[in-house]
């Protein structure tokens, strides 16, 4: 479960950075790398969305990074 949490956290950070660049410069980094409107870009956004839902539902209950703060 810890590896799943780390992967979800990684994808959330990448997705957040992509949205930051999109909002600041009107440039889609994922669209540039994966192809604008491609299936790969849609899969990337689905993975980011599932990662966000993972942290929303399981992060508050499971607290996967609780042991890292000690």
Secondary structure as UniProt FT lines:
FT   HELIX           2..25
FT   HELIX           29..34
FT   TURN            36..37
FT   HELIX           39..54
FT   HELIX           55..59
FT   HELIX           60..62
FT   TURN            64..65
FT   HELIX           66..69
//
